Amino acid sequence: MSKLIALIVIAILAASAISIGASTMLAAGPEGPEGPQGDTGPQGPQGETGEAGDTGPQGPAGSTGATGATGATGSQGPAGPTGATGATGSQGEQGIQGIQGIQGIQGEQGPQGEQGIGFEPTGYISIPAAAFRSANYTDQAVLNPYSVTNVGASNITLYAAVQLPNGVTITNVTCAWQDFVWQSSPDITCELRKLNIQEYPYGGNLWTLATLDTSAVTDIFYHLTTTTDLNPSASIVDNENWAYHLEITIPTNAGGDSLQFFYATIGFAYPT
């Protein structure tokens, strides 16, 4: 740098000498010897900045500085998409039953329904001649849908089961039969009976509820005999403890009575 400044000063002095010499050339003598170099003048103004040189190679990286303090937590980002539903787990054990709640308030009564068709308070069953069976295999009887007749030489007894609705009250028993010689014996008899089935089968209590016969027959060919003489308390049907049947006895017809039994009906009343 100092050399550049010295050159600039010499140039300035040279220019001044040329200018002085030009004004006195006509009278100047021969050039004398060069005098000694004067003192260095003051530094001239700085010249223009030269063009930047090529960038030198990058120096080695400096050592890693100390880790800075952790910054404040940023705001939460938006929720990500919902993942697929996982498989259903096995059912857990059933919990214990909770206590029963209190009964709710009873609702208002609904409108009355239509009247039912009702039913007849009384009823009947019929027992035809064909329903009877002889008590003994030696009995000689003729049975058909219309009548039963004794054709043997001795009296015969026949039985027919009776099926009545449970809980009804038997009110009457009617028999239809024939007795040509109705003014005299023998007569056909008919009994409605019940057997206590809760006792020993061969020793059960046997009750007679009604008894009819042909002693009061006034028509030779066909007559109906009805009785209402029944014990009300004993006539209430109890199918759980009692079994019911009719028993008829027909004497021999050797005397020409032509005794025949046709059918019987049993009337009853439903409880009210």
NUKE-720822 format. One record per residue: residue in three letters; x, y, z of N, C-alpha, C in turn. Coordinates in pm, whole numbers. Atoms other than C-alpha are relative to their C-alpha. Example, Ala and Ser with C-alpha at 12.3 -4.5 7.8 and 13.67 -1.06 7.14 Angstrom:
2
SEVO:ALA:89:-119:0:1230:-450:780:90:120:0
SEVO:SER:-82:-119:-6:1367:-106:714:-77:109:73
END
This chain:
272
SEVO:MET:83:-120:0:0:0:0:88:127:0
SEVO:SER:-91:-118:-5:283:244:84:67:26:-133
SEVO:LYS:-60:-18:134:438:179:-257:-97:66:-92
SEVO:LEU:100:-61:87:115:272:-427:-13:148:29
SEVO:ILE:9:-142:-38:102:596:-235:121:78:-53
SEVO:ALA:-122:-66:47:466:681:-328:-7:25:-148
SEVO:LEU:13:-15:145:395:628:-694:-96:111:-34
SEVO:ILE:99:-107:27:96:853:-678:65:137:24
SEVO:VAL:-66:-129:-31:303:1131:-515:99:38:-109
SEVO:ILE:-100:-28:107:582:1099:-780:-71:47:-124
SEVO:ALA:74:-39:122:323:1126:-1053:-47:141:11
SEVO:ILE:50:-138:-18:181:1440:-903:116:100:-17
SEVO:LEU:-117:-91:11:526:1601:-873:45:10:-142
SEVO:ALA:-45:-1:138:616:1505:-1225:-90:89:-83
SEVO:ALA:95:-82:76:303:1665:-1357:24:147:27
SEVO:SER:-26:-141:-34:383:1987:-1171:126:51:-67
SEVO:ALA:-127:-40:61:738:1994:-1308:-18:21:-147
SEVO:ILE:25:-13:145:618:1943:-1663:-69:132:-26
SEVO:SER:75:-124:21:378:2229:-1621:89:122:15
SEVO:ILE:-92:-113:-21:654:2463:-1488:102:11:-112
SEVO:GLY:-100:-1:107:896:2351:-1751:-55:53:-129
SEVO:ALA:61:-47:125:656:2426:-2030:-6:150:-4
SEVO:SER:13:-145:-1:619:2782:-1917:135:69:-8
SEVO:THR:-131:-65:1:996:2840:-1899:94:-68:-97
SEVO:MET:-84:80:88:1119:2610:-2182:93:86:-82
SEVO:LEU:-79:-76:91:1246:2886:-2395:124:57:68
SEVO:ALA:-115:-60:-64:1470:3016:-2125:77:-96:85
SEVO:ALA:-62:95:-91:1563:2693:-1946:133:-44:-54
SEVO:GLY:-131:50:34:1920:2572:-1940:-2:-150:1
SEVO:PRO:-9:146:-7:2041:2216:-1942:-47:-52:135
SEVO:GLU:59:62:-121:1877:1980:-1694:110:-34:95
SEVO:GLY:-98:31:-102:2065:1960:-1376:-22:-139:54
SEVO:PRO:13:134:-59:2114:1643:-1176:-126:-12:90
SEVO:GLU:124:27:-79:1820:1485:-1003:29:19:146
SEVO:GLY:-17:-24:-143:1778:1610:-653:-53:-118:81
SEVO:PRO:45:109:-88:1704:1388:-361:-156:-4:11
SEVO:GLN:148:19:-11:1355:1244:-308:-52:75:119
SEVO:GLY:58:-76:-109:1140:1474:-110:-78:-88:96
SEVO:ASP:79:75:-101:935:1376:187:-131:-50:-61
SEVO:THR:128:60:48:634:1156:136:-114:92:32
SEVO:GLY:115:-87:-21:331:1369:85:-116:-73:70
SEVO:PRO:116:64:-67:0:1306:253:-69:-102:-91
SEVO:GLN:68:106:77:-198:1007:146:-114:59:-78
SEVO:GLY:109:-47:85:-424:1075:-142:-133:-74:31
SEVO:PRO:131:65:-26:-790:984:-150:-1:-146:-45
SEVO:GLN:5:145:33:-874:615:-162:-64:-19:-135
SEVO:GLY:54:30:132:-929:481:-505:-125:-86:6
SEVO:GLU:123:83:6:-1233:294:-621:31:-146:33
SEVO:THR:-14:143:-40:-1285:-50:-490:11:-86:-123
SEVO:GLY:-17:88:114:-1156:-309:-727:-103:-114:-1
SEVO:GLU:93:112:11:-1354:-608:-848:32:-106:105
SEVO:ALA:-17:105:-103:-1414:-879:-592:69:-121:-61
SEVO:GLY:-67:119:47:-1183:-1171:-628:-86:-127:15
SEVO:ASP:75:127:-12:-1293:-1533:-651:-14:-39:147
SEVO:THR:26:47:-137:-1451:-1679:-339:95:-113:34
SEVO:GLY:-92:104:-42:-1200:-1881:-151:-74:-126:45
SEVO:PRO:66:125:-44:-1275:-2241:-46:-58:14:142
SEVO:GLN:69:-7:-131:-1515:-2292:246:87:-62:107
SEVO:GLY:-75:52:-111:-1344:-2332:572:-71:-116:70
SEVO:PRO:62:113:-71:-1408:-2631:798:-112:48:93
SEVO:ALA:116:-34:-85:-1736:-2635:993:45:21:143
SEVO:GLY:-31:-24:-140:-1722:-2491:1337:-60:-108:88
SEVO:SER:55:99:-95:-1796:-2703:1639:-145:35:34
SEVO:THR:142:-19:-31:-2160:-2755:1735:-15:80:126
SEVO:GLY:24:-84:-117:-2287:-2491:1967:-86:-72:102
SEVO:ALA:83:59:-108:-2468:-2564:2292:-147:0:-41
SEVO:THR:144:10:31:-2832:-2678:2264:-75:115:64
SEVO:GLY:78:-112:-51:-3071:-2389:2298:-110:-48:93
SEVO:ALA:111:33:-93:-3350:-2377:2554:-122:-48:-79
SEVO:THR:120:54:66:-3665:-2571:2467:-103:110:-14
SEVO:GLY:101:-102:25:-3925:-2350:2307:-135:-39:60
SEVO:ALA:136:27:-54:-4284:-2320:2425:-74:-98:-90
SEVO:THR:78:100:75:-4523:-2600:2322:-97:71:-94
SEVO:GLY:89:-61:97:-4711:-2512:2008:-145:-42:23
SEVO:SER:143:35:-12:-5088:-2524:1977:-26:-139:-57
SEVO:GLN:30:138:43:-5247:-2866:1929:-47:-1:-143
SEVO:GLY:41:11:138:-5287:-2971:1571:-138:-63:-13
SEVO:PRO:134:59:20:-5616:-3090:1420:4:-151:23
SEVO:ALA:9:145:-26:-5738:-3440:1510:19:-77:-128
SEVO:GLY:-19:85:115:-5631:-3713:1276:-127:-79:-33
SEVO:PRO:120:78:37:-5883:-3936:1091:-22:-116:97
SEVO:THR:35:110:-89:-6069:-4199:1296:49:-133:-56
SEVO:GLY:-49:130:44:-5907:-4539:1279:-113:-101:-15
SEVO:ALA:100:105:20:-6090:-4857:1181:-46:-57:135
SEVO:THR:55:57:-123:-6319:-5014:1444:67:-133:31
SEVO:GLY:-63:126:-39:-6149:-5291:1635:-102:-112:11
SEVO:ALA:89:116:-12:-6293:-5640:1667:-77:6:132
SEVO:THR:84:0:-121:-6579:-5685:1917:57:-97:103
SEVO:GLY:-49:86:-106:-6461:-5821:2247:-105:-100:46
SEVO:SER:93:101:-50:-6619:-6121:2416:-92:63:104
SEVO:GLN:98:-53:-93:-6932:-6061:2622:43:-26:144
SEVO:GLY:-35:16:-141:-6871:-6002:2987:-105:-80:75
SEVO:GLU:94:75:-80:-7039:-6194:3264:-122:85:34
SEVO:GLN:124:-71:-31:-7400:-6109:3341:6:56:142
SEVO:GLY:2:-62:-132:-7438:-5869:3625:-116:-51:83
SEVO:ILE:107:44:-88:-7656:-5936:3924:-125:82:-28
SEVO:GLN:127:-66:26:-8022:-5851:3893:-21:116:97
SEVO:GLY:28:-116:-85:-8116:-5510:4020:-126:-20:82
SEVO:ILE:119:11:-85:-8378:-5457:4283:-123:41:-79
SEVO:GLN:125:-28:71:-8736:-5448:4167:-49:140:33
SEVO:GLY:52:-135:-19:-8878:-5105:4114:-138:-2:62
SEVO:ILE:132:-9:-61:-9190:-4984:4284:-106:-7:-109
SEVO:GLN:108:16:96:-9520:-5057:4116:-50:136:-45
SEVO:GLY:49:-125:54:-9643:-4787:3887:-145:25:36
SEVO:ILE:138:-38:-29:-9969:-4605:3922:-94:-75:-95
SEVO:GLN:96:74:82:-10267:-4803:3800:-67:93:-99
SEVO:GLY:63:-81:103:-10405:-4676:3474:-151:5:15
SEVO:GLU:144:-14:-5:-10760:-4571:3414:-67:-125:-55
SEVO:GLN:75:116:45:-11021:-4838:3363:-43:20:-144
SEVO:GLY:39:-9:140:-11085:-4910:2999:-150:-9:-18
SEVO:PRO:145:7:24:-11426:-4899:2836:-50:-143:11
SEVO:GLN:59:132:-15:-11660:-5188:2898:-13:-67:-136
SEVO:GLY:9:74:125:-11647:-5455:2631:-144:-34:-35
SEVO:GLU:133:38:44:-11937:-5580:2430:-51:-118:81
SEVO:GLN:60:109:-76:-12177:-5816:2600:23:-132:-72
SEVO:GLY:-24:131:58:-12095:-6179:2547:-131:-67:-43
SEVO:ILE:118:69:49:-12327:-6427:2384:-73:-73:111
SEVO:GLY:63:67:-113:-12393:-6587:2723:-17:-149:-24
SEVO:PHE:25:142:16:-12500:-6948:2775:-124:-37:80
SEVO:GLU:119:50:-69:-12800:-7148:2886:41:-46:140
SEVO:PRO:-41:37:-137:-12789:-7185:3266:-28:-145:36
SEVO:THR:29:141:-26:-12921:-7541:3244:43:-83:-120
SEVO:GLY:-39:89:108:-12823:-7842:3037:-48:-142:24
SEVO:TYR:42:140:-8:-12895:-8209:2967:104:-88:-68
SEVO:ILE:-72:105:72:-12711:-8526:2875:-96:-116:-18
SEVO:SER:87:117:26:-12872:-8839:2728:83:-126:2
SEVO:ILE:-64:132:-7:-12787:-9204:2787:-90:-98:-74
SEVO:PRO:86:91:77:-12925:-9435:2514:14:-145:48
SEVO:ALA:-3:141:-37:-12999:-9805:2550:131:-65:-41
SEVO:ALA:-122:61:52:-12690:-9887:2342:121:27:89
SEVO:ALA:-113:-32:-87:-12467:-9734:2615:14:-99:115
SEVO:PHE:-2:89:-116:-12551:-10007:2871:74:-129:-31
SEVO:ARG:-68:128:9:-12347:-10320:2936:-46:-87:115
SEVO:SER:50:94:-101:-12455:-10632:3120:102:-21:111
SEVO:ALA:-88:22:-115:-12314:-10695:3467:58:-142:-1
SEVO:ASN:-43:140:2:-12281:-11072:3404:1:-53:-142
SEVO:TYR:-8:54:136:-12169:-11255:3092:-109:-102:-29
SEVO:THR:108:98:20:-12452:-11507:3147:-136:65:-23
SEVO:ASP:128:-68:22:-12722:-11239:3121:-39:-8:-146
SEVO:GLN:51:8:136:-12942:-11275:2817:-82:127:-28
SEVO:ALA:64:-127:31:-13025:-10929:2686:16:30:-148
SEVO:VAL:-6:-47:138:-13102:-10784:2347:19:152:4
SEVO:LEU:-35:-143:1:-12936:-10447:2294:1:51:-143
SEVO:ASN:-8:-68:129:-12984:-10211:2000:-4:151:26
SEVO:PRO:-2:-144:-25:-12971:-9834:1948:-128:54:63
SEVO:TYR:128:-53:-46:-13336:-9803:2051:-40:-49:138
SEVO:SER:51:56:-126:-13393:-10035:2348:87:-116:46
SEVO:VAL:-63:118:-56:-13266:-10309:2576:-112:-84:63
SEVO:THR:106:90:-46:-13481:-10614:2657:63:-123:63
SEVO:ASN:-43:123:-64:-13437:-10909:2889:-73:-117:-66
SEVO:VAL:61:116:66:-13494:-11236:2697:34:-129:74
SEVO:GLY:-39:117:-77:-13365:-11468:2969:-105:-37:102
SEVO:ALA:92:52:-100:-13528:-11657:3250:20:62:137
SEVO:SER:-23:-64:-130:-13389:-11437:3531:25:149:-20
SEVO:ASN:-22:-145:6:-13346:-11071:3615:143:31:-46
SEVO:ILE:-133:-43:44:-13058:-10884:3457:26:145:49
SEVO:THR:-41:-135:-41:-12862:-10574:3568:101:52:-101
SEVO:LEU:-89:-62:99:-12692:-10335:3329:48:136:53
SEVO:TYR:-59:-125:-46:-12465:-10031:3379:39:86:-123
SEVO:ALA:-46:-95:102:-12386:-9718:3175:71:116:71
SEVO:ALA:-74:-114:-58:-12123:-9455:3255:-70:130:-32
SEVO:VAL:61:-133:16:-12240:-9096:3298:111:105:13
SEVO:GLN:-99:-107:-2:-12018:-8798:3213:-72:134:9
SEVO:LEU:64:-128:-25:-12138:-8467:3361:106:108:18
SEVO:PRO:-97:-108:-22:-11965:-8124:3366:30:17:148
SEVO:ASN:-38:-17:-139:-11772:-8068:3686:-60:129:56
SEVO:GLY:51:-118:-69:-11938:-7832:3933:-146:29:-19
SEVO:VAL:144:-24:20:-12294:-7849:3800:-80:-72:107
SEVO:THR:90:66:-95:-12591:-7949:4016:-103:-81:-77
SEVO:ILE:100:85:66:-12804:-8245:3903:-138:40:52
SEVO:THR:134:-47:-40:-13168:-8132:3902:-110:-100:-27
SEVO:ASN:106:98:30:-13367:-8419:3748:55:-116:-79
SEVO:VAL:-32:120:77:-13353:-8768:3599:-130:-50:-62
SEVO:THR:117:49:71:-13594:-8898:3336:34:-130:-71
SEVO:CYS:-18:127:70:-13633:-9253:3201:-117:-20:-96
SEVO:ALA:103:38:98:-13821:-9370:2892:-1:-152:-12
SEVO:TRP:9:145:0:-13949:-9729:2898:-140:-48:-35
SEVO:GLN:129:65:37:-14229:-9975:2825:-29:-112:100
SEVO:ASP:44:105:-94:-14432:-10201:3057:-144:-33:-34
SEVO:PHE:135:38:44:-14731:-10386:2911:-93:-26:118
SEVO:VAL:84:29:-117:-14858:-10502:3251:42:97:110
SEVO:TRP:-48:-103:-90:-14798:-10174:3432:-73:2:133
SEVO:GLN:74:-3:-125:-15062:-10238:3695:62:-88:107
SEVO:SER:-53:94:-97:-14857:-10510:3861:150:-14:-17
SEVO:SER:-142:27:7:-14501:-10613:3934:21:-118:-94
SEVO:PRO:-124:-71:-36:-14234:-10681:3827:15:130:-80
SEVO:ASP:-25:-130:63:-14105:-10335:3732:148:14:-35
SEVO:ILE:-139:-41:29:-13794:-10196:3566:40:107:102
SEVO:THR:-51:-103:-89:-13583:-9993:3806:124:64:-61
SEVO:CYS:-115:-76:50:-13326:-9727:3727:52:87:114
SEVO:GLU:-60:-78:-106:-13082:-9567:3971:120:79:-54
SEVO:LEU:-118:-81:26:-12838:-9278:3931:87:-8:124
SEVO:ARG:-86:24:-115:-12537:-9355:4151:137:64:-24
SEVO:LYS:-136:-50:11:-12192:-9221:4228:90:-79:92
SEVO:LEU:-97:81:-73:-11880:-9403:4349:119:87:38
SEVO:ASN:-116:-76:-47:-11605:-9249:4562:126:-65:-55
SEVO:ILE:-118:58:65:-11293:-9304:4350:128:26:78
SEVO:GLN:-118:-23:-82:-11054:-9181:4620:19:-110:104
SEVO:GLU:-10:111:-93:-11125:-9485:4835:42:-126:-75
SEVO:TYR:-41:125:62:-11021:-9844:4773:-101:-41:-107
SEVO:PRO:94:22:112:-11169:-9944:4434:-114:-97:30
SEVO:TYR:106:98:-25:-11362:-10244:4569:-74:26:129
SEVO:GLY:70:-29:-125:-11474:-10083:4891:-41:144:9
SEVO:GLY:34:-141:0:-11548:-9724:4784:-146:23:37
SEVO:ASN:136:-38:-38:-11852:-9548:4917:-85:20:-124
SEVO:LEU:90:-6:115:-12145:-9587:4674:-130:67:43
SEVO:TRP:120:-77:-35:-12428:-9333:4686:-104:-13:-110
SEVO:THR:111:-4:95:-12768:-9349:4520:-61:140:4
SEVO:LEU:49:-138:8:-12876:-9003:4401:-147:7:-41
SEVO:ALA:140:-1:46:-13210:-9091:4234:-41:-142:-33
SEVO:THR:55:133:30:-13433:-9398:4196:-133:18:-73
SEVO:LEU:124:-3:77:-13708:-9450:3934:-41:-144:-33
SEVO:ASP:46:132:45:-13925:-9748:3833:-129:18:-80
SEVO:THR:119:-5:86:-14223:-9837:3614:-129:-25:78
SEVO:SER:122:29:-79:-14467:-9879:3899:-111:101:-27
SEVO:ALA:101:-103:26:-14641:-9555:3800:-30:17:-148
SEVO:VAL:23:-10:144:-14648:-9623:3424:-149:-14:-30
SEVO:THR:142:6:38:-14990:-9553:3271:-17:-21:-149
SEVO:ASP:6:24:143:-14903:-9586:2902:69:-132:-31
SEVO:ILE:-52:135:23:-14848:-9935:2771:128:3:-82
SEVO:PHE:-110:10:95:-14607:-9861:2484:118:94:30
SEVO:TYR:-110:-95:-19:-14406:-9556:2588:-36:92:115
SEVO:HIS:32:-83:-115:-14380:-9368:2911:127:67:49
SEVO:LEU:-111:-76:-59:-14158:-9100:3066:-23:14:149
SEVO:THR:6:-16:-146:-14085:-9104:3437:112:95:41
SEVO:THR:-98:-100:-42:-13911:-8804:3593:-2:16:151
SEVO:THR:-10:-30:-142:-13783:-8741:3942:89:122:21
SEVO:THR:-82:-114:-42:-13651:-8424:4099:35:-13:148
SEVO:ASP:-24:23:-142:-13617:-8579:4443:148:-34:19
SEVO:LEU:-145:15:-10:-13243:-8521:4477:51:83:116
SEVO:ASN:-66:-76:-107:-13023:-8414:4767:90:105:-64
SEVO:PRO:-79:-104:70:-12884:-8075:4651:149:-7:30
SEVO:SER:-143:2:-33:-12555:-8108:4841:70:-122:-58
SEVO:ALA:-59:122:55:-12497:-8465:4719:-4:-2:-152
SEVO:SER:20:1:145:-12599:-8375:4363:93:96:-73
SEVO:ILE:-99:-85:66:-12315:-8128:4295:111:-89:-55
SEVO:VAL:-93:91:66:-12090:-8302:4045:144:35:39
SEVO:ASP:-140:-13:-41:-11734:-8356:4172:78:-112:-69
SEVO:ASN:-66:104:79:-11542:-8542:3904:138:-37:52
SEVO:GLU:-131:32:-57:-11218:-8531:4104:-9:-114:101
SEVO:ASN:13:99:-107:-11355:-8754:4380:-107:-105:-24
SEVO:TRP:111:92:23:-11661:-8930:4235:-12:-34:-147
SEVO:ALA:33:45:136:-11752:-9131:3925:-150:-34:-2
SEVO:TYR:146:9:7:-12117:-9143:3807:-43:-105:-104
SEVO:HIS:53:99:94:-12325:-9416:3639:-149:-22:25
SEVO:LEU:139:45:-13:-12679:-9544:3576:0:-152:13
SEVO:GLU:17:145:-16:-12786:-9889:3689:-147:-33:-21
SEVO:ILE:139:42:24:-13101:-10054:3547:-11:-151:24
SEVO:THR:31:142:-21:-13257:-10384:3647:-130:-30:-74
SEVO:ILE:116:39:80:-13495:-10554:3404:-39:-143:40
SEVO:PRO:44:136:-37:-13696:-10851:3536:-22:-85:-125
SEVO:THR:27:90:111:-13758:-11155:3320:-135:34:-63
SEVO:ASN:124:-26:73:-14029:-11119:3056:-85:-125:-11
SEVO:ALA:75:126:9:-14165:-11468:3120:-149:21:19
SEVO:GLY:141:-24:-25:-14491:-11316:3237:-69:77:-109
SEVO:GLY:63:-71:111:-14552:-11137:2909:-6:150:20
SEVO:ASP:5:-145:-25:-14478:-10785:3043:62:80:-115
SEVO:SER:-70:-70:108:-14260:-10702:2740:66:126:53
SEVO:LEU:-69:-114:-62:-14043:-10480:2958:118:42:-88
SEVO:GLN:-110:-53:81:-13810:-10255:2759:43:136:57
SEVO:PHE:-56:-129:-39:-13579:-9968:2851:49:68:-128
SEVO:PHE:-37:-73:122:-13528:-9695:2584:119:94:22
SEVO:TYR:-109:-95:-24:-13311:-9413:2722:-26:74:130
SEVO:ALA:14:-86:-118:-13253:-9176:3012:64:135:-31
SEVO:THR:-62:-135:7:-13177:-8803:3039:25:49:142
SEVO:ILE:-33:-58:-129:-13015:-8614:3323:12:152:-21
SEVO:GLY:-6:-146:7:-13076:-8243:3373:88:58:109
SEVO:PHE:-90:-61:-97:-12834:-8011:3552:-3:151:-18
SEVO:ALA:-9:-147:0:-12780:-7643:3636:144:42:25
SEVO:TYR:-134:-55:-20:-12457:-7447:3602:4:90:122
SEVO:PRO:-8:-90:-116:-12331:-7258:3908:-14:146:-44
SEVO:THR:19:-141:32:-12425:-6891:3917:77:87:99
END
